[in-house]
Amino acid sequence: MQRDSFLSDNCPPMGIYETLYAFHDSFGQFMGTTGTHPWSQGFPLTTQLEGGPPLPSRVEVTFEDRFYPKAWGHPRLREAIAAHYNGFYGSSIAPENVMVFAGGRPGIYAVLAYLKRHVEVRIGNAEWPAYLDIMTQTETSWRVVPFTEENGFHPPNSAYYDRTGLNHKTHLLPIISNPGNPTGHTRAGAELEELIDMAEQPGHGILLDEAYEMFHASKGVSGIRYVKDLDDSNVFLAGACTKGLQCPGIRIGWIIASRKNVETLSNYSSFGMGGVSHPSQLYAVELLEPSRVALAREAVERHFGMQRERYGAAFRDMGLGVFTGDGGFYHWLKLPDDLDAGELNRRLFRHGAAILEGTDCDMARPHAKDPAYVSPYRSWFRFSFGPLLPETFESDVALFGRVLEEYRADVAAGRAG
């Protein structure tokens, strides 16, 4: 008989990983291996895009890079990140406004872990699955903002700052992925300016996750463009090398915030993280070279914009509801005839493919599985075209369409469970 574990049982895998594990159990191989179709996964191509810059193949490491890293990040990287925002968005942030993490999600986790208890998070009903896990593990207080067909999965900014039923002591911190994951909806221009203006008001803040910053027709969308006084705000911007810079494997992300908030995050790093790998940070410095980023912005928008358009047209032709915005590298889709995305996924597994079920993106669902809970997104799913090569389009569409039609036929004949 095995002894009781000292660690909590309340730590299930994040929704995307649940899909990946279930896929492996069904198909016998890991998603991403030759012959599989990674439609469930949120990473971009990690090879050079047409017209884009080459990816660095090496970095020089000196004896100093084998020292312990600084808690807040390598000075060269902090300077490069600040220059990246100042050069493209006209901001005036300093390196002291930058806190480096081992990827985007550790930064988001740290922000939520150190929220004061009188801060309530507002989050859209359909968002990135990891937010639910992070909010649960950090015991964050949150309320869901409705994401529906009626509001186009794009509620007004004011919905995130609705104070109905709150007393004056409660402060509000919306979490918004922008461009949105899984929906692709994007706040830009005047709408984004209004959002940041609301976030800078007393008692307000925002955690704006800008992982998909470059995946938009503007070739770059960031709230930093409209921040009036970062050091006198609770504005947190999350960025990373993962998506537009095409390097998820180096695990470099950052939080842009006031000097005071960065100091808190760096104090956490001093005991809870110990800094981030110097070689990875130096690789990120290479990625952020301004002329290189300029090429990347053009190539990313051109390539993924093309993919978004043609996959969207194909899905409409299949009879799917396409509710995607104009950013990111996902399609947010609704199955016809009230079909179940979970059953569709099980059928796709047999062919080496998988999508992300909409229920995994439901920020209102219980963190622990509750069979009594019925998600409004059981017929919805996220399809990722991020890692797909242009030449697989025809075969991707053919495979997906064939499985969907088989499922619909089985339902019509009463053969589906």
Helices and strands as residue ranges (DSSP letters): H 15-27, G 63-66, H 75-89, G 95-97, E 98-101, H 104-113, E 119-124, H 129-137, E 142-145, G 157-161, E 171-177, H 189-199, E 206-209, G 223-226, G 230-232, E 235-240, G 248-250, E 253-256, H 259-272, H 278-287, H 290-317, E 321-322, E 330-334, G 336-338, H 341-349, E 356-357, G 358-361, E 380-384, G 390-392, H 393-412
